[in-house]
């Protein structure tokens, strides 16, 4: 009888542990997925910053942009670069802390600012030269 | 705690608690794919480091 009681207690404890671990497992997987998705997204959009100087230099070299037009792109690009830096730093902090970046306001704000700046540089280059930089990675 | 430490802990749990073997296997797989996250983060940080400000034409 005593052994049966011990087995019953153990069964309840194990069941409890299993439920807790299962919940923890799902939560961990969700956070890791969110972190992976965020890093991929940011990397994908960040590729635009890599190609932009080459495209703008090419436009200037071919005479499609004047020096003044080229120079008007520079501060907008540098602003986008700064907000990209902030978004990457915020994402790294969220990943290091084991947090879902979408739940971290520093990351959400930095990403939102970067998206605004990214659109500004895309629209500026498009309006100055007719050249789209959005599709180039 | 690093992903490798978590994996080591889960592997120990696999041995100590055979009933939870399938659960710990899934967790280990999840954290192994965290290695992929590290790769993604490294690529992102490398990209961030490679980007330089543009300079004005004078």
N, CA and C atoms of all chains as a GROMACS GRO file, in nm:
protein
  585
    1UNK      N    1   0.084  -0.121   0.000
    1UNK     CA    2   0.000   0.000   0.000
    1UNK      C    3   0.088   0.126   0.000
    2UNK      N    4   0.192   0.121   0.087
    2UNK     CA    5   0.282   0.235   0.097
    2UNK      C    6   0.355   0.259  -0.036
    3UNK      N    7   0.396   0.145  -0.100
    3UNK     CA    8   0.466   0.156  -0.230
    3UNK      C    9   0.374   0.216  -0.336
    4UNK      N   10   0.247   0.172  -0.330
    4UNK     CA   11   0.149   0.223  -0.427
    4UNK      C   12   0.132   0.374  -0.411
    5UNK      N   13   0.128   0.416  -0.287
    5UNK     CA   14   0.111   0.559  -0.257
    5UNK      C   15   0.231   0.638  -0.312
    6UNK      N   16   0.352   0.584  -0.289
    6UNK     CA   17   0.474   0.651  -0.337
    6UNK      C   18   0.471   0.659  -0.489
    7UNK      N   19   0.430   0.548  -0.554
    7UNK     CA   20   0.423   0.547  -0.701
    7UNK      C   21   0.324   0.651  -0.753
    8UNK      N   22   0.209   0.661  -0.680
    8UNK     CA   23   0.108   0.759  -0.720
    8UNK      C   24   0.161   0.902  -0.711
    9UNK      N   25   0.230   0.930  -0.599
    9UNK     CA   26   0.288   1.064  -0.579
    9UNK      C   27   0.389   1.093  -0.689
   10UNK      N   28   0.474   0.992  -0.718
   10UNK     CA   29   0.575   1.009  -0.823
   10UNK      C   30   0.509   1.035  -0.959
   11UNK      N   31   0.400   0.961  -0.985
   11UNK     CA   32   0.330   0.978  -1.113
   11UNK      C   33   0.277   1.120  -1.126
   12UNK      N   34   0.219   1.173  -1.015
   12UNK     CA   35   0.165   1.311  -1.019
   12UNK      C   36   0.278   1.412  -1.042
   13UNK      N   37   0.389   1.390  -0.970
   13UNK     CA   38   0.503   1.482  -0.983
   13UNK      C   39   0.555   1.481  -1.127
   14UNK      N   40   0.569   1.358  -1.183
   14UNK     CA   41   0.620   1.346  -1.320
   14UNK      C   42   0.527   1.413  -1.420
   15UNK      N   43   0.396   1.391  -1.400
   15UNK     CA   44   0.297   1.451  -1.491
   15UNK      C   45   0.308   1.602  -1.486
   16UNK      N   46   0.324   1.654  -1.366
   16UNK     CA   47   0.337   1.800  -1.349
   16UNK      C   48   0.460   1.852  -1.417
   17UNK      N   49   0.571   1.779  -1.398
   17UNK     CA   50   0.697   1.820  -1.461
   17UNK      C   51   0.684   1.818  -1.612
   18UNK      N   52   0.621   1.712  -1.663
   18UNK     CA   53   0.605   1.699  -1.808
   18UNK      C   54   0.526   1.814  -1.865
   19UNK      N   55   0.417   1.851  -1.800
   19UNK     CA   56   0.333   1.962  -1.849
   19UNK      C   57   0.412   2.091  -1.850
   20UNK      N   58   0.487   2.114  -1.740
   20UNK     CA   59   0.565   2.238  -1.730
   20UNK      C   60   0.672   2.241  -1.839
   21UNK      N   61   0.742   2.126  -1.857
   21UNK     CA   62   0.848   2.121  -1.957
   21UNK      C   63   0.792   2.139  -2.097
   22UNK      N   64   0.672   2.080  -2.120
   22UNK     CA   65   0.612   2.092  -2.253
   22UNK      C   66   0.580   2.238  -2.284
   23UNK      N   67   0.524   2.308  -2.184
   23UNK     CA   68   0.492   2.450  -2.203
   23UNK      C   69   0.619   2.530  -2.226
   24UNK      N   70   0.722   2.502  -2.144
   24UNK     CA   71   0.849   2.572  -2.157
   24UNK      C   72   0.909   2.547  -2.295
   25UNK      N   73   0.899   2.419  -2.341
   25UNK     CA   74   0.954   2.384  -2.471
   25UNK      C   75   0.889   2.465  -2.581
   26UNK      N   76   0.754   2.474  -2.579
   26UNK     CA   77   0.682   2.548  -2.683
   26UNK      C   78   0.720   2.695  -2.680
   27UNK      N   79   0.731   2.750  -2.556
   27UNK     CA   80   0.765   2.891  -2.542
   27UNK      C   81   0.905   2.916  -2.595
   28UNK      N   82   1.000   2.827  -2.560
   28UNK     CA   83   1.138   2.845  -2.606
   28UNK      C   84   1.146   2.839  -2.757
   29UNK      N   85   1.075   2.743  -2.816
   29UNK     CA   86   1.078   2.728  -2.962
   29UNK      C   87   1.020   2.852  -3.029
   30UNK      N   88   0.914   2.906  -2.971
   30UNK     CA   89   0.851   3.025  -3.029
   30UNK      C   90   0.946   3.143  -3.025
   31UNK      N   91   1.017   3.158  -2.912
   31UNK     CA   92   1.112   3.270  -2.899
   31UNK      C   93   1.226   3.255  -2.999
   32UNK      N   94   1.279   3.133  -3.008
   32UNK     CA   95   1.390   3.109  -3.102
   32UNK      C   96   1.345   3.135  -3.246
   33UNK      N   97   1.222   3.091  -3.277
   33UNK     CA   98   1.169   3.115  -3.413
   33UNK      C   99   1.156   3.264  -3.441
   34UNK      N  100   1.105   3.337  -3.341
   34UNK     CA  101   1.087   3.482  -3.358
   34UNK      C  102   1.223   3.550  -3.375
   35UNK      N  103   1.322   3.505  -3.299
   35UNK     CA  104   1.456   3.564  -3.309
   35UNK      C  105   1.515   3.537  -3.447
   36UNK      N  106   1.498   3.410  -3.495
   36UNK     CA  107   1.550   3.374  -3.626
   36UNK      C  108   1.482   3.454  -3.736
   37UNK      N  109   1.350   3.468  -3.726
   37UNK     CA  110   1.275   3.542  -3.829
   37UNK      C  111   1.318   3.688  -3.830
   38UNK      N  112   1.335   3.745  -3.710
   38UNK     CA  113   1.375   3.886  -3.702
   38UNK      C  114   1.513   3.907  -3.762
   39UNK      N  115   1.606   3.816  -3.732
   39UNK     CA  116   1.743   3.833  -3.784
   39UNK      C  117   1.744   3.819  -3.936
   40UNK      N  118   1.662   3.725  -3.988
   40UNK     CA  119   1.655   3.707  -4.134
   40UNK      C  120   1.595   3.830  -4.202
   41UNK      N  121   1.488   3.881  -4.142
   41UNK     CA  122   1.421   3.998  -4.199
   41UNK      C  123   1.516   4.117  -4.204
   42UNK      N  124   1.581   4.142  -4.091
   42UNK     CA  125   1.671   4.257  -4.082
   42UNK      C  126   1.788   4.241  -4.178
   43UNK      N  127   1.838   4.119  -4.190
   43UNK     CA  128   1.950   4.093  -4.282
   43UNK      C  129   1.906   4.119  -4.426
   44UNK      N  130   1.785   4.071  -4.458
   44UNK     CA  131   1.733   4.089  -4.593
   44UNK      C  132   1.718   4.236  -4.629
   45UNK      N  133   1.659   4.312  -4.538
   45UNK     CA  134   1.637   4.455  -4.566
   45UNK      C  135   1.771   4.529  -4.562
   46UNK      N  136   1.859   4.485  -4.473
   46UNK     CA  137   1.990   4.550  -4.460
   46UNK      C  138   2.073   4.539  -4.587
   47UNK      N  139   2.045   4.436  -4.668
   47UNK     CA  140   2.116   4.419  -4.794
   47UNK      C  141   2.101   4.540  -4.884
   48UNK      N  142   1.989   4.609  -4.868
   48UNK     CA  143   1.964   4.730  -4.946
   48UNK      C  144   2.067   4.838  -4.915
   49UNK      N  145   2.107   4.843  -4.789
   49UNK     CA  146   2.207   4.944  -4.750
   49UNK      C  147   2.343   4.912  -4.810
   50UNK      N  148   2.366   4.783  -4.834
   50UNK     CA  149   2.494   4.741  -4.891
   50UNK      C  150   2.501   4.783  -5.039
   51UNK      N  151   2.387   4.772  -5.108
   51UNK     CA  152   2.389   4.799  -5.252
   51UNK      C  153   2.372   4.947  -5.284
   52UNK      N  154   2.310   5.021  -5.194
   52UNK     CA  155   2.278   5.161  -5.225
   52UNK      C  156   2.400   5.247  -5.264
   53UNK      N  157   2.510   5.247  -5.185
   53UNK     CA  158   2.623   5.332  -5.224
   53UNK      C  159   2.677   5.298  -5.362
   54UNK      N  160   2.680   5.167  -5.394
   54UNK     CA  161   2.732   5.126  -5.527
   54UNK      C  162   2.640   5.180  -5.636
   55UNK      N  163   2.511   5.169  -5.616
   55UNK     CA  164   2.416   5.216  -5.717
   55UNK      C  165   2.427   5.368  -5.733
   56UNK      N  166   2.432   5.438  -5.619
   56UNK     CA  167   2.436   5.585  -5.625
   56UNK      C  168   2.568   5.632  -5.686
   57UNK      N  169   2.677   5.565  -5.652
   57UNK     CA  170   2.806   5.598  -5.713
   57UNK      C  171   2.800   5.579  -5.865
   58UNK      N  172   2.737   5.468  -5.906
   58UNK     CA  173   2.724   5.439  -6.048
   58UNK      C  174   2.641   5.544  -6.120
   59UNK      N  175   2.535   5.587  -6.054
   59UNK     CA  176   2.448   5.691  -6.113
   59UNK      C  177   2.524   5.822  -6.127
   60UNK      N  178   2.605   5.853  -6.028
   60UNK     CA  179   2.685   5.976  -6.032
   60UNK      C  180   2.791   5.967  -6.142
   61UNK      N  181   2.857   5.851  -6.147
   61UNK     CA  182   2.964   5.833  -6.246
   61UNK      C  183   2.909   5.840  -6.389
   62UNK      N  184   2.786   5.793  -6.407
   62UNK     CA  185   2.728   5.794  -6.543
   62UNK      C  186   2.658   5.926  -6.575
   63UNK      N  187   2.662   6.020  -6.481
   63UNK     CA  188   2.604   6.152  -6.505
   63UNK      C  189   2.453   6.159  -6.482
   64UNK      N  190   2.396   6.051  -6.429
   64UNK     CA  191   2.252   6.052  -6.404
   64UNK      C  192   2.218   6.126  -6.275
   65UNK      N  193   2.318   6.148  -6.195
   65UNK     CA  194   2.300   6.229  -6.073
   65UNK      C  195   2.404   6.340  -6.075
   66UNK      N  196   2.361   6.462  -6.038
   66UNK     CA  197   2.458   6.570  -6.023
   66UNK      C  198   2.526   6.554  -5.887
   67UNK      N  199   2.630   6.635  -5.868
   67UNK     CA  200   2.698   6.630  -5.738
   67UNK      C  201   2.603   6.670  -5.625
   68UNK      N  202   2.520   6.770  -5.650
   68UNK     CA  203   2.426   6.816  -5.548
   68UNK      C  204   2.324   6.706  -5.515
   69UNK      N  205   2.279   6.639  -5.621
   69UNK     CA  206   2.183   6.529  -5.599
   69UNK      C  207   2.249   6.416  -5.521
   70UNK      N  208   2.372   6.384  -5.561
   70UNK     CA  209   2.446   6.279  -5.489
   70UNK      C  210   2.459   6.317  -5.341
   71UNK      N  211   2.498   6.442  -5.319
   71UNK     CA  212   2.520   6.486  -5.180
   71UNK      C  213   2.389   6.493  -5.100
   72UNK      N  214   2.276   6.506  -5.171
   72UNK     CA  215   2.149   6.507  -5.097
   72UNK      C  216   2.112   6.366  -5.050
   73UNK      N  217   2.169   6.264  -5.116
   73UNK     CA  218   2.142   6.125  -5.077
   73UNK      C  219   2.223   6.088  -4.951
   74UNK      N  220   2.343   6.146  -4.940
   74UNK     CA  221   2.437   6.104  -4.835
   74UNK      C  222   2.379   6.110  -4.693
   75UNK      N  223   2.324   6.226  -4.648
   75UNK     CA  224   2.274   6.229  -4.510
   75UNK      C  225   2.155   6.135  -4.487
   76UNK      N  226   2.075   6.117  -4.592
   76UNK     CA  227   1.958   6.028  -4.578
   76UNK      C  228   2.006   5.883  -4.564
   77UNK      N  229   2.106   5.848  -4.645
   77UNK     CA  230   2.164   5.713  -4.635
   77UNK      C  231   2.228   5.693  -4.497
   78UNK      N  232   2.304   5.791  -4.454
   78UNK     CA  233   2.374   5.777  -4.325
   78UNK      C  234   2.274   5.767  -4.209
   79UNK      N  235   2.161   5.837  -4.224
   79UNK     CA  236   2.057   5.826  -4.120
   79UNK      C  237   2.000   5.683  -4.118
   80UNK      N  238   1.976   5.627  -4.238
   80UNK     CA  239   1.924   5.490  -4.247
   80UNK      C  240   2.025   5.391  -4.190
   81UNK      N  241   2.153   5.418  -4.217
   81UNK     CA  242   2.259   5.332  -4.164
   81UNK      C  243   2.260   5.335  -4.011
   82UNK      N  244   2.244   5.454  -3.956
   82UNK     CA  245   2.241   5.468  -3.810
   82UNK      C  246   2.125   5.394  -3.748
   83UNK      N  247   2.008   5.401  -3.811
   83UNK     CA  248   1.893   5.332  -3.752
   83UNK      C  249   1.904   5.181  -3.772
   84UNK      N  250   1.972   5.139  -3.880
   84UNK     CA  251   1.998   4.996  -3.898
   84UNK      C  252   2.090   4.945  -3.787
   85UNK      N  253   2.194   5.024  -3.758
   85UNK     CA  254   2.286   4.988  -3.648
   85UNK      C  255   2.210   4.970  -3.518
   86UNK      N  256   2.119   5.063  -3.491
   86UNK     CA  257   2.042   5.057  -3.366
   86UNK      C  258   1.952   4.934  -3.363
   87UNK      N  259   1.891   4.902  -3.479
   87UNK     CA  260   1.801   4.786  -3.484
   87UNK      C  261   1.880   4.656  -3.462
   88UNK      N  262   1.998   4.648  -3.524
   88UNK     CA  263   2.081   4.528  -3.506
   88UNK      C  264   2.124   4.514  -3.359
   89UNK      N  265   2.165   4.626  -3.300
   89UNK     CA  266   2.207   4.623  -3.159
   89UNK      C  267   2.092   4.581  -3.069
   90UNK      N  268   1.973   4.635  -3.096
   90UNK     CA  269   1.856   4.602  -3.014
   90UNK      C  270   1.819   4.455  -3.030
   91UNK      N  271   1.830   4.405  -3.155
   91UNK     CA  272   1.799   4.263  -3.178
   91UNK      C  273   1.900   4.175  -3.106
   92UNK      N  274   2.026   4.211  -3.113
   92UNK     CA  275   2.129   4.132  -3.045
   92UNK      C  276   2.104   4.128  -2.894
   93UNK      N  277   2.065   4.242  -2.839
   93UNK     CA  278   2.035   4.247  -2.695
   93UNK      C  279   1.918   4.155  -2.661
   94UNK      N  280   1.815   4.157  -2.747
   94UNK     CA  281   1.698   4.072  -2.722
   94UNK      C  282   1.736   3.925  -2.730
   95UNK      N  283   1.819   3.890  -2.831
   95UNK     CA  284   1.862   3.750  -2.847
   95UNK      C  285   1.948   3.709  -2.727
   96UNK      N  286   2.041   3.795  -2.688
   96UNK     CA  287   2.129   3.764  -2.574
   96UNK      C  288   2.048   3.745  -2.446
   97UNK      N  289   1.937   3.820  -2.434
   97UNK     CA  290   1.854   3.810  -2.314
   97UNK      C  291   1.751   3.697  -2.325
   98UNK      N  292   1.751   3.627  -2.439
   98UNK     CA  293   1.657   3.516  -2.458
   98UNK      C  294   1.514   3.563  -2.474
   99UNK      N  295   1.497   3.686  -2.524
   99UNK     CA  296   1.362   3.741  -2.536
   99UNK      C  297   1.314   3.740  -2.681
  100UNK      N  298   1.182   3.737  -2.694
  100UNK     CA  299   1.120   3.752  -2.826
  100UNK      C  300   1.139   3.899  -2.866
  101UNK      N  301   1.212   3.925  -2.975
  101UNK     CA  302   1.238   4.066  -3.011
  101UNK      C  303   1.111   4.147  -3.036
  102UNK      N  304   1.005   4.078  -3.080
  102UNK     CA  305   0.880   4.150  -3.107
  102UNK      C  306   0.817   4.202  -2.978
  103UNK      N  307   0.862   4.149  -2.866
  103UNK     CA  308   0.809   4.193  -2.736
  103UNK      C  309   0.902   4.294  -2.669
  104UNK      N  310   1.010   4.330  -2.737
  104UNK     CA  311   1.106   4.424  -2.680
  104UNK      C  312   1.086   4.560  -2.748
  105UNK      N  313   1.046   4.660  -2.671
  105UNK     CA  314   1.010   4.788  -2.732
  105UNK      C  315   1.130   4.856  -2.798
  106UNK      N  316   1.250   4.839  -2.742
  106UNK     CA  317   1.369   4.902  -2.801
  106UNK      C  318   1.388   4.850  -2.944
  107UNK      N  319   1.366   4.720  -2.963
  107UNK     CA  320   1.382   4.663  -3.097
  107UNK      C  321   1.270   4.710  -3.190
  108UNK      N  322   1.147   4.704  -3.141
  108UNK     CA  323   1.032   4.745  -3.224
  108UNK      C  324   1.048   4.889  -3.270
  109UNK      N  325   1.089   4.976  -3.179
  109UNK     CA  326   1.106   5.118  -3.214
  109UNK      C  327   1.219   5.137  -3.314
  110UNK      N  328   1.331   5.066  -3.290
  110UNK     CA  329   1.446   5.079  -3.380
  110UNK      C  330   1.411   5.026  -3.519
  111UNK      N  331   1.338   4.916  -3.524
  111UNK     CA  332   1.298   4.859  -3.653
  111UNK      C  333   1.203   4.954  -3.726
  112UNK      N  334   1.108   5.010  -3.652
  112UNK     CA  335   1.012   5.104  -3.714
  112UNK      C  336   1.085   5.225  -3.772
  113UNK      N  337   1.183   5.277  -3.696
  113UNK     CA  338   1.260   5.393  -3.743
  113UNK      C  339   1.341   5.356  -3.868
  114UNK      N  340   1.400   5.237  -3.865
  114UNK     CA  341   1.479   5.193  -3.980
  114UNK      C  342   1.391   5.180  -4.104
  115UNK      N  343   1.270   5.128  -4.087
  115UNK     CA  344   1.180   5.113  -4.202
  115UNK      C  345   1.146   5.250  -4.261
  116UNK      N  346   1.125   5.348  -4.173
  116UNK     CA  347   1.097   5.485  -4.220
  116UNK      C  348   1.216   5.537  -4.301
  117UNK      N  349   1.336   5.523  -4.244
  117UNK     CA  350   1.458   5.574  -4.309
  117UNK      C  351   1.487   5.499  -4.439
  118UNK      N  352   1.461   5.369  -4.437
  118UNK     CA  353   1.482   5.288  -4.558
  118UNK      C  354   1.390   5.337  -4.671
  119UNK      N  355   1.264   5.364  -4.637
  119UNK     CA  356   1.171   5.414  -4.738
  119UNK      C  357   1.214   5.551  -4.790
  120UNK      N  358   1.269   5.634  -4.700
  120UNK     CA  359   1.315   5.767  -4.742
  120UNK      C  360   1.426   5.757  -4.845
  121UNK      N  361   1.523   5.670  -4.820
  121UNK     CA  362   1.636   5.659  -4.913
  121UNK      C  363   1.590   5.598  -5.045
  122UNK      N  364   1.501   5.498  -5.035
  122UNK     CA  365   1.448   5.437  -5.158
  122UNK      C  366   1.375   5.541  -5.243
  123UNK      N  367   1.287   5.618  -5.179
  123UNK     CA  368   1.207   5.717  -5.252
  123UNK      C  369   1.294   5.830  -5.308
  124UNK      N  370   1.396   5.868  -5.230
  124UNK     CA  371   1.482   5.978  -5.275
  124UNK      C  372   1.559   5.938  -5.401
  125UNK      N  373   1.620   5.819  -5.397
  125UNK     CA  374   1.698   5.774  -5.515
  125UNK      C  375   1.605   5.755  -5.634
  126UNK      N  376   1.486   5.702  -5.608
  126UNK     CA  377   1.389   5.682  -5.717
  126UNK      C  378   1.347   5.816  -5.778
  127UNK      N  379   1.322   5.915  -5.691
  127UNK     CA  380   1.274   6.044  -5.743
  127UNK      C  381   1.386   6.119  -5.816
  128UNK      N  382   1.510   6.101  -5.773
  128UNK     CA  383   1.621   6.173  -5.836
  128UNK      C  384   1.663   6.110  -5.969
  129UNK      N  385   1.659   5.978  -5.974
  129UNK     CA  386   1.719   5.912  -6.090
  129UNK      C  387   1.625   5.818  -6.164
  130UNK      N  388   1.511   5.788  -6.103
  130UNK     CA  389   1.421   5.689  -6.163
  130UNK      C  390   1.469   5.547  -6.140
  131UNK      N  391   1.578   5.535  -6.065
  131UNK     CA  392   1.637   5.404  -6.038
  131UNK      C  393   1.581   5.348  -5.906
  132UNK      N  394   1.528   5.226  -5.913
  132UNK     CA  395   1.478   5.161  -5.791
  132UNK      C  396   1.593   5.087  -5.724
  133UNK      N  397   1.608   5.110  -5.594
  133UNK     CA  398   1.711   5.034  -5.522
  133UNK      C  399   1.648   4.926  -5.436
  134UNK      N  400   1.515   4.927  -5.428
  134UNK     CA  401   1.445   4.833  -5.339
  134UNK      C  402   1.457   4.688  -5.382
  135UNK      N  403   1.462   4.665  -5.512
  135UNK     CA  404   1.464   4.526  -5.558
  135UNK      C  405   1.602   4.465  -5.563
  136UNK      N  406   1.702   4.548  -5.536
  136UNK     CA  407   1.841   4.499  -5.547
  136UNK      C  408   1.890   4.459  -5.410
  137UNK      N  409   1.952   4.340  -5.402
  137UNK     CA  410   2.006   4.297  -5.273
  137UNK      C  411   2.154   4.276  -5.284
  138UNK      N  412   2.318   3.152  -1.991
  138UNK     CA  413   2.348   3.013  -2.028
  138UNK      C  414   2.352   3.000  -2.181
  139UNK      N  415   2.458   2.941  -2.234
  139UNK     CA  416   2.472   2.932  -2.379
  139UNK      C  417   2.390   2.814  -2.433
  140UNK      N  418   2.358   2.814  -2.563
  140UNK     CA  419   2.285   2.700  -2.621
  140UNK      C  420   2.356   2.567  -2.597
  141UNK      N  421   2.490   2.568  -2.602
  141UNK     CA  422   2.565   2.444  -2.581
  141UNK      C  423   2.547   2.392  -2.439
  142UNK      N  424   2.544   2.483  -2.343
  142UNK     CA  425   2.522   2.443  -2.203
  142UNK      C  426   2.382   2.386  -2.184
  143UNK      N  427   2.285   2.449  -2.251
  143UNK     CA  428   2.147   2.402  -2.242
  143UNK      C  429   2.136   2.261  -2.303
  144UNK      N  430   2.203   2.242  -2.417
  144UNK     CA  431   2.200   2.110  -2.482
  144UNK      C  432   2.263   2.005  -2.390
  145UNK      N  433   2.376   2.039  -2.328
  145UNK     CA  434   2.444   1.945  -2.236
  145UNK      C  435   2.351   1.909  -2.120
  146UNK      N  436   2.281   2.010  -2.066
  146UNK     CA  437   2.189   1.987  -1.954
  146UNK      C  438   2.073   1.896  -1.997
  147UNK      N  439   2.023   1.921  -2.118
  147UNK     CA  440   1.911   1.840  -2.169
  147UNK      C  441   1.956   1.696  -2.196
  148UNK      N  442   2.080   1.680  -2.243
  148UNK     CA  443   2.131   1.544  -2.268
  148UNK      C  444   2.144   1.468  -2.135
  149UNK      N  445   2.181   1.541  -2.030
  149UNK     CA  446   2.189   1.479  -1.898
  149UNK      C  447   2.048   1.439  -1.853
  150UNK      N  448   1.952   1.529  -1.876
  150UNK     CA  449   1.813   1.501  -1.838
  150UNK      C  450   1.759   1.380  -1.914
  151UNK      N  451   1.806   1.364  -2.038
  151UNK     CA  452   1.763   1.250  -2.120
  151UNK      C  453   1.802   1.118  -2.053
  152UNK      N  454   1.920   1.118  -1.993
  152UNK     CA  455   1.970   0.997  -1.928
  152UNK      C  456   1.901   0.976  -1.793
  153UNK      N  457   1.887   1.085  -1.717
  153UNK     CA  458   1.831   1.076  -1.582
  153UNK      C  459   1.680   1.052  -1.582
  154UNK      N  460   1.611   1.107  -1.682
  154UNK     CA  461   1.464   1.094  -1.686
  154UNK      C  462   1.424   1.033  -1.821
  155UNK      N  463   1.435   0.899  -1.834
  155UNK     CA  464   1.405   0.836  -1.964
  155UNK      C  465   1.263   0.864  -2.011
  156UNK      N  466   1.170   0.884  -1.915
  156UNK     CA  467   1.030   0.910  -1.954
  156UNK      C  468   1.017   1.038  -2.038
  157UNK      N  469   1.110   1.129  -2.014
  157UNK     CA  470   1.101   1.258  -2.085
  157UNK      C  471   1.192   1.260  -2.208
  158UNK      N  472   1.235   1.140  -2.252
  158UNK     CA  473   1.334   1.134  -2.362
  158UNK      C  474   1.287   1.205  -2.489
  159UNK      N  475   1.160   1.179  -2.528
  159UNK     CA  476   1.115   1.240  -2.654
  159UNK      C  477   1.106   1.392  -2.641
  160UNK      N  478   1.063   1.437  -2.523
  160UNK     CA  479   1.053   1.581  -2.500
  160UNK      C  480   1.190   1.646  -2.506
  161UNK      N  481   1.286   1.585  -2.437
  161UNK     CA  482   1.421   1.644  -2.434
  161UNK      C  483   1.485   1.639  -2.574
  162UNK      N  484   1.451   1.531  -2.650
  162UNK     CA  485   1.503   1.523  -2.788
  162UNK      C  486   1.455   1.643  -2.869
  163UNK      N  487   1.325   1.674  -2.855
  163UNK     CA  488   1.270   1.789  -2.928
  163UNK      C  489   1.336   1.919  -2.884
  164UNK      N  490   1.357   1.930  -2.752
  164UNK     CA  491   1.420   2.052  -2.701
  164UNK      C  492   1.562   2.066  -2.753
  165UNK      N  493   1.634   1.952  -2.756
  165UNK     CA  494   1.772   1.956  -2.806
  165UNK      C  495   1.773   1.999  -2.952
  166UNK      N  496   1.678   1.945  -3.030
  166UNK     CA  497   1.670   1.984  -3.171
  166UNK      C  498   1.643   2.134  -3.185
  167UNK      N  499   1.553   2.184  -3.097
  167UNK     CA  500   1.520   2.327  -3.101
  167UNK      C  501   1.643   2.411  -3.072
  168UNK      N  502   1.721   2.367  -2.972
  168UNK     CA  503   1.840   2.446  -2.937
  168UNK      C  504   1.954   2.426  -3.036
  169UNK      N  505   1.953   2.309  -3.104
  169UNK     CA  506   2.054   2.291  -3.209
  169UNK      C  507   2.023   2.386  -3.323
  170UNK      N  508   1.894   2.404  -3.351
  170UNK     CA  509   1.860   2.499  -3.458
  170UNK      C  510   1.890   2.642  -3.412
  171UNK      N  511   1.910   2.659  -3.278
  171UNK     CA  512   1.954   2.788  -3.226
  171UNK      C  513   2.094   2.819  -3.279
  172UNK      N  514   2.170   2.712  -3.312
  172UNK     CA  515   2.300   2.732  -3.376
  172UNK      C  516   2.280   2.803  -3.508
  173UNK      N  517   2.173   2.769  -3.576
  173UNK     CA  518   2.139   2.837  -3.702
  173UNK      C  519   2.108   2.983  -3.674
  174UNK      N  520   2.042   3.008  -3.561
  174UNK     CA  521   2.014   3.147  -3.524
  174UNK      C  522   2.146   3.221  -3.503
  175UNK      N  523   2.242   3.154  -3.440
  175UNK     CA  524   2.374   3.217  -3.420
  175UNK      C  525   2.437   3.252  -3.554
  176UNK      N  526   2.422   3.160  -3.650
  176UNK     CA  527   2.476   3.188  -3.784
  176UNK      C  528   2.409   3.310  -3.845
  177UNK      N  529   2.275   3.314  -3.830
  177UNK     CA  530   2.200   3.427  -3.885
  177UNK      C  531   2.243   3.557  -3.819
  178UNK      N  532   2.260   3.552  -3.686
  178UNK     CA  533   2.300   3.673  -3.614
  178UNK      C  534   2.441   3.715  -3.654
  179UNK      N  535   2.527   3.614  -3.675
  179UNK     CA  536   2.666   3.648  -3.715
  179UNK      C  537   2.666   3.716  -3.852
  180UNK      N  538   2.585   3.662  -3.944
  180UNK     CA  539   2.578   3.724  -4.077
  180UNK      C  540   2.528   3.867  -4.066
  181UNK      N  541   2.427   3.885  -3.981
  181UNK     CA  542   2.368   4.019  -3.965
  181UNK      C  543   2.470   4.116  -3.904
  182UNK      N  544   2.541   4.069  -3.802
  182UNK     CA  545   2.640   4.156  -3.735
  182UNK      C  546   2.757   4.185  -3.829
  183UNK      N  547   2.796   4.084  -3.908
  183UNK     CA  548   2.903   4.106  -4.008
  183UNK      C  549   2.860   4.212  -4.110
  184UNK      N  550   2.734   4.200  -4.154
  184UNK     CA  551   2.682   4.299  -4.250
  184UNK      C  552   2.684   4.438  -4.188
  185UNK      N  553   2.638   4.445  -4.065
  185UNK     CA  554   2.633   4.574  -3.994
  185UNK      C  555   2.773   4.635  -3.982
  186UNK      N  556   2.872   4.549  -3.954
  186UNK     CA  557   3.009   4.597  -3.940
  186UNK      C  558   3.070   4.640  -4.074
  187UNK      N  559   3.023   4.577  -4.181
  187UNK     CA  560   3.080   4.606  -4.313
  187UNK      C  561   3.026   4.735  -4.374
  188UNK      N  562   2.909   4.779  -4.326
  188UNK     CA  563   2.848   4.900  -4.383
  188UNK      C  564   2.918   5.025  -4.333
  189UNK      N  565   2.952   5.110  -4.426
  189UNK     CA  566   3.022   5.235  -4.391
  189UNK      C  567   2.938   5.355  -4.434
  190UNK      N  568   2.949   5.466  -4.361
  190UNK     CA  569   2.875   5.586  -4.402
  190UNK      C  570   2.923   5.633  -4.539
  191UNK      N  571   2.830   5.695  -4.612
  191UNK     CA  572   2.867   5.755  -4.742
  191UNK      C  573   2.931   5.892  -4.715
  192UNK      N  574   3.016   5.933  -4.807
  192UNK     CA  575   3.084   6.062  -4.791
  192UNK      C  576   3.040   6.160  -4.900
  193UNK      N  577   3.033   6.286  -4.861
  193UNK     CA  578   2.993   6.391  -4.955
  193UNK      C  579   3.098   6.409  -5.064
  194UNK      N  580   3.053   6.441  -5.184
  194UNK     CA  581   3.146   6.475  -5.293
  194UNK      C  582   3.180   6.626  -5.279
  195UNK      N  583   3.309   6.655  -5.286
  195UNK     CA  584   3.347   6.797  -5.274
  195UNK      C  585   3.401   6.849  -5.408
   0.00000   0.00000   0.00000
